[in-house]
Amino acid sequence: MKEGLSLRDRALLIIIGIVILYVVAALFWIMSVQHKWTVSLKKYRDAVKKYDRENALIAQTDRWNMEYLSEREKMPMFPDGMDVDTHWMNMMDTLATTNYIAISRRQNGKEVSKGDVFEMPVEVSSWEGSLECLVKFLWDVQSNGQSMMDVSAITMRPSQKKGFLKGSFTLTCAYMRGEVQQDEEDEEPSEPAAGAGANQGDAGADAAEGGAAAAPAADGKEGQSTDKAAVPAAKE
């Protein structure tokens, strides 16, 4: 009969199997730890970059505040609760008409609040015009000093008219809400009016004094003419 493995050999095989299992488990553990270490290191480096970027922004706080105030002065201000969709649509239509861009279908979206700034999108689903007119229209939208508007999601394709394009775009209008302060120029005309009244009063006083001074002179002249008339009478 064939002899089986001895007890010693069996024990040795069991020990070798256990060692192999431990080695495999250690390899899996090392690989998982290495993966976690790589992920943690990437997060750490991203956090360091973000920290440095935020510190750079904080160091330029005064500059950003000045730029914010400068842009705030340029931004239109509307009273709370006022509907502004008609205002923006009329302004867009004016710019489009000036630059020969035909807008046939448009619809305003919902007002979105982003901190102190409000935004209202105007969806234009159909526009038509030449490429040159489109460029001029976009330039006027960006460089218009009376409003803050931006065109995005613009599409274009050839139109049935020769040399024309058609498509769609989204016009985003930015503004602020609050108390609208009236210009001081509206109150200034009252002061010149008061000054004019004072000048008229002074002129009246001067005229009265001139009249009073002229009265004795007139009396003197009348007296002299009476005396001259009396002399011939005496001679007669």
C-alpha positions in Angstrom: 0.0 0.0 0.0 1.0 3.5 -0.7 2.0 5.3 2.4 0.3 8.6 3.1 2.0 11.8 4.3 3.4 11.7 7.7 2.1 13.9 10.5 5.1 16.1 10.2 4.6 16.7 6.5 1.0 17.5 7.0 1.8 19.9 9.7 4.4 21.5 7.4 1.9 21.9 4.6 -0.6 23.4 6.9 2.0 25.9 8.1 3.0 26.8 4.5 -0.7 27.3 3.6 -1.2 29.6 6.5 1.9 31.6 5.7 0.7 32.0 2.1 -2.7 33.2 3.3 -1.0 35.7 5.5 1.2 36.9 2.7 -1.8 37.3 0.4 -3.7 39.1 3.1 -0.7 41.4 3.8 -0.4 42.2 0.1 -4.1 43.2 -0.1 -3.8 45.3 3.0 -0.7 47.0 1.7 -2.4 47.7 -1.6 -5.5 49.2 0.1 -3.3 51.3 2.4 -1.4 52.5 -0.5 -4.6 53.5 -2.4 -5.9 55.3 0.7 -2.6 57.0 1.1 -2.6 58.2 -2.5 -6.2 59.5 -2.2 -5.4 61.2 1.1 -2.2 62.8 -0.4 -4.2 64.1 -3.4 -6.8 65.6 -1.1 -4.1 67.2 1.0 -2.4 68.8 -2.0 -5.8 70.1 -3.2 -6.5 71.5 0.2 -3.1 73.2 0.3 -3.7 74.7 -3.2 -7.1 75.9 -2.1 -5.7 77.4 1.1 -3.0 79.3 -0.7 -5.5 80.6 -3.3 -7.9 81.8 -0.5 -5.0 83.5 1.3 -4.1 85.2 -1.9 -7.7 86.4 -2.3 -7.8 87.6 1.3 -4.6 89.5 0.8 -6.3 91.4 -2.0 -9.5 92.2 -0.1 -9.1 96.0 -0.5 -8.7 95.6 -4.3 -11.7 93.3 -4.6 -13.8 95.7 -2.5 -12.9 98.6 -4.7 -13.8 96.7 -7.8 -17.0 95.5 -6.3 -18.0 99.1 -5.4 -17.0 100.2 -8.9 -19.2 97.6 -10.5 -22.0 98.3 -8.0 -22.2 101.9 -9.1 -22.6 100.8 -12.7 -25.4 98.3 -11.9 -29.0 99.4 -12.4 -31.1 99.8 -9.2 -34.8 99.1 -9.1 -37.3 99.4 -6.2 -38.3 96.2 -4.3 -41.3 94.4 -5.9 -41.0 96.3 -9.2 -41.5 94.3 -12.4 -38.4 94.7 -14.6 -39.1 92.2 -17.4 -40.7 94.9 -19.6 -37.7 97.2 -19.0 -35.1 94.6 -20.1 -37.2 93.4 -23.1 -37.7 97.0 -24.4 -33.9 97.6 -24.0 -33.1 94.4 -25.9 -35.6 95.2 -28.6 -34.1 98.7 -29.0 -30.6 97.3 -29.4 -31.8 94.7 -31.8 -33.7 97.2 -34.0 -30.8 99.5 -34.0 -28.5 96.8 -35.3 -31.1 95.3 -37.7 -31.6 92.0 -35.8 -35.1 90.7 -36.1 -36.4 89.0 -32.9 -39.7 87.2 -33.3 -40.0 85.0 -30.2 -38.8 85.8 -26.7 -39.9 85.1 -23.2 -38.5 86.2 -19.8 -37.5 83.7 -17.2 -37.8 83.7 -13.4 -35.8 86.2 -11.3 -32.8 84.6 -9.5 -31.2 86.1 -6.4 -27.5 85.8 -6.0 -26.6 87.7 -2.9 -27.0 91.4 -3.5 -27.4 90.9 -7.2 -30.5 89.8 -9.1 -30.5 88.1 -12.5 -33.3 87.7 -15.0 -32.8 85.6 -18.1 -34.6 86.4 -21.4 -34.9 83.4 -23.7 -34.9 84.4 -27.3 -35.9 81.3 -29.3 -35.8 83.0 -32.8 -33.6 85.8 -34.1 -32.5 86.6 -37.7 -29.9 88.9 -39.2 -26.6 89.1 -40.9 -23.3 88.1 -39.2 -22.1 91.7 -39.2 -25.3 92.9 -37.6 -25.1 90.1 -35.0 -21.5 91.2 -34.1 -22.6 94.8 -33.7 -25.6 93.8 -31.6 -23.4 91.7 -29.3 -20.9 94.5 -29.0 -23.7 97.0 -28.0 -25.1 94.5 -25.4 -21.6 94.1 -23.8 -20.6 97.8 -24.0 -23.9 99.4 -23.0 -23.2 101.7 -20.1 -26.8 101.9 -19.0 -27.2 98.2 -18.1 -25.4 95.0 -17.4 -26.3 92.3 -19.9 -24.6 89.2 -21.2 -25.5 86.9 -24.1 -24.9 83.1 -23.6 -26.0 79.8 -25.2 -26.1 81.4 -28.6 -26.9 79.2 -31.7 -26.9 80.1 -35.3 -27.6 78.4 -38.7 -28.1 79.5 -42.2 -31.4 81.2 -42.9 -33.6 80.9 -45.9 -32.7 84.5 -46.8 -29.4 84.8 -48.6 -26.6 86.1 -46.4 -28.7 85.9 -43.2 -28.4 83.7 -40.1 -31.0 82.6 -37.6 -30.9 80.9 -34.2 -31.5 81.5 -30.5 -29.7 82.9 -27.5 -30.2 83.7 -23.8 -29.8 87.3 -22.5 -29.0 87.5 -18.8 -29.7 90.9 -17.2 -28.1 91.8 -13.9 -29.4 94.4 -11.5 -29.9 95.3 -7.8 -32.9 96.1 -5.7 -33.3 98.7 -3.0 -34.2 102.4 -2.4 -33.6 104.4 -5.5 -32.1 107.7 -4.5 -33.1 110.8 -6.4 -30.3 113.0 -7.9 -29.4 116.1 -6.0 -29.8 118.1 -9.2 -33.6 117.9 -8.8 -33.3 120.0 -5.6 -30.7 122.6 -6.8 -33.1 124.7 -9.0 -34.9 125.9 -5.9 -31.9 127.8 -4.7 -31.4 129.9 -7.9 -35.1 130.7 -7.8 -34.7 132.1 -4.3 -31.6 134.0 -5.4 -33.6 135.4 -8.3 -36.3 136.6 -6.0 -33.8 138.3 -3.8 -32.2 140.0 -6.9 -35.6 141.1 -8.0 -36.2 142.6 -4.5 -32.9 144.4 -4.6 -33.7 145.7 -8.1 -37.1 146.9 -6.9 -35.5 148.7 -3.9 -32.9 150.3 -6.2 -35.7 151.5 -8.6 -37.6 152.9 -5.6 -34.6 154.8 -4.4 -34.0 156.1 -8.0 -37.6 157.3 -8.2 -37.3 159.1 -4.9 -34.1 160.8 -6.0 -35.6 161.8 -9.4 -38.7 163.4 -7.7 -36.8 166.4 -6.3 -35.0 167.0 -9.6 -38.4 167.1 -11.4 -39.7 169.5 -8.8 -36.7 171.8 -9.3 -37.2 171.8 -13.0 -40.9 172.7 -12.7 -40.0 175.5 -10.3 -37.4 177.0 -12.7 -40.0 176.9 -15.6 -42.6 178.7 -13.4 -40.1 181.4 -12.5 -39.1 181.9 -16.1 -42.8 182.2 -17.0 -43.3 184.7 -14.2 -40.5 187.1 -15.4 -42.3 188.1 -18.7 -45.4 188.7 -16.7 -43.7 191.0 -14.4 -42.2 193.0 -17.3 -45.6 193.5 -18.8 
